[in-house]
Amino acid sequence: MSADFKGRRRILVVDDDERERQDTSRILAEAGYAVDTAATKADVVTLLSRHGYDLVLADLKMPGLNGPVFYQLLKESCRTAPPVIFRIERGYTPEYANFLMRLAAPVLMKPAPAVDLCLAVERQLPPSSAAPQAASSLAS
């Protein structure tokens, strides 16, 4: 990643839908975050080995990398796993519901308006001295 990411909060966006990855990445970059994206398990493994993340936004129902599989990979790859917001397009099965309740993980429906996405991210990130632009300024 480029040097202009230095000092910015880094977020990993994991989604197999290219448009969703691009839209989410653009919204978060405009809000002042450094954003990496991954579409596959191999991408995730590579990025986790290269960078530490302050937060991960992950699709709950990706082929080959569903929520429970992703979270296990995250725990195995990171010394301290960053907070995760799982994203979903439609309802989820009881299996996913049980997983999310055990984890107490937030869930964000997609596509989410920019303001909702940024507010969810801000809620999960610990305070920082170099906080990104407030989500409320994205509402205009």
C-alpha positions in Angstrom: 0.0 0.0 0.0 1.1 3.6 -0.5 2.9 5.7 2.0 -0.1 8.0 2.4 -1.8 5.3 4.5 0.7 5.9 7.3 -1.1 6.8 10.5 -4.6 6.1 9.1 -6.8 3.4 10.5 -6.6 0.3 8.3 -9.8 -1.7 7.4 -10.0 -4.9 5.5 -13.1 -5.4 3.3 -13.8 -9.1 2.5 -16.5 -9.8 0.0 -16.9 -11.9 -3.1 -19.1 -9.3 -4.8 -16.8 -6.9 -6.8 -19.3 -4.1 -6.8 -19.9 -4.4 -3.0 -16.1 -4.4 -2.4 -15.6 -1.3 -4.6 -18.5 0.7 -3.2 -17.5 -0.1 0.4 -13.8 0.7 -0.2 -14.7 4.0 -1.8 -17.0 5.1 1.0 -14.5 4.2 3.7 -11.6 5.8 1.8 -13.6 9.0 1.4 -14.2 8.9 5.2 -10.4 8.8 5.7 -9.6 5.2 6.3 -6.9 3.1 4.6 -8.8 0.2 2.9 -7.7 -3.1 1.5 -10.0 -5.5 -0.2 -10.1 -9.3 -0.5 -12.3 -11.5 -2.7 -11.0 -14.9 -1.8 -9.5 -16.9 1.1 -6.1 -16.7 -0.6 -6.4 -12.9 -0.7 -7.4 -12.8 3.0 -4.4 -14.9 4.0 -2.0 -12.8 2.0 -3.3 -9.5 3.3 -3.4 -10.7 6.9 0.3 -11.8 6.7 1.3 -8.3 5.4 -0.8 -5.9 7.4 -2.4 -5.4 10.8 -6.0 -4.3 10.7 -8.0 -2.1 13.0 -11.3 -3.5 11.7 -12.6 -6.1 9.2 -15.9 -5.9 7.3 -16.6 -9.5 6.1 -19.4 -11.0 4.0 -21.1 -13.6 6.2 -21.9 -15.9 3.3 -19.0 -16.1 0.9 -18.4 -19.4 -1.0 -15.6 -21.2 0.8 -15.2 -18.5 3.4 -18.4 -18.2 5.4 -18.5 -16.3 8.7 -17.3 -19.1 11.0 -14.5 -20.2 8.6 -13.4 -16.6 8.2 -13.4 -15.9 11.9 -11.3 -19.0 12.6 -8.8 -18.0 9.9 -8.6 -14.5 11.4 -7.9 -15.9 14.9 -5.2 -18.1 13.6 -3.6 -15.4 11.5 -3.6 -12.5 13.9 -1.9 -12.1 17.3 -4.9 -10.1 18.4 -7.9 -10.4 16.1 -9.4 -7.0 15.1 -13.1 -6.4 15.6 -15.3 -7.7 12.8 -18.5 -6.5 11.3 -20.3 -9.2 9.4 -22.3 -8.1 6.4 -25.2 -9.9 4.8 -27.6 -9.2 2.0 -30.6 -11.3 3.2 -31.6 -13.2 6.3 -29.4 -15.9 7.8 -29.8 -19.4 8.9 -30.1 -20.5 12.6 -26.5 -21.7 12.3 -25.3 -18.2 11.4 -27.6 -16.7 14.1 -26.0 -19.0 16.7 -22.5 -18.1 15.5 -23.2 -14.4 15.6 -24.8 -14.5 19.1 -21.8 -16.5 20.5 -19.4 -14.0 19.0 -21.6 -11.0 19.8 -20.6 -9.7 16.4 -22.4 -6.8 14.8 -24.2 -7.4 11.5 -24.8 -4.8 8.8 -27.2 -5.4 6.0 -25.9 -4.6 2.5 -25.9 -2.5 0.7 -25.8 0.0 3.5 -26.0 3.7 3.1 -22.6 5.5 3.5 -23.7 7.1 6.8 -24.8 3.8 8.3 -21.6 2.1 7.1 -19.4 4.8 8.6 -21.3 4.9 11.9 -21.0 1.1 12.3 -17.3 1.3 11.6 -16.9 4.2 14.1 -18.7 2.2 16.8 -16.4 -0.7 16.5 -13.1 1.2 16.3 -11.5 2.3 19.6 -11.0 6.1 19.7 -8.0 7.4 17.9 -6.1 10.7 18.0 -6.2 10.9 14.2 -9.9 10.0 13.8 -11.3 10.0 10.2 -13.9 12.5 9.0 -17.2 12.1 10.8 -19.8 10.1 9.1 -22.3 12.9 9.4 -20.4 14.9 6.9 -20.9 12.1 4.4 -24.7 12.6 4.5 -24.6 15.6 2.2 
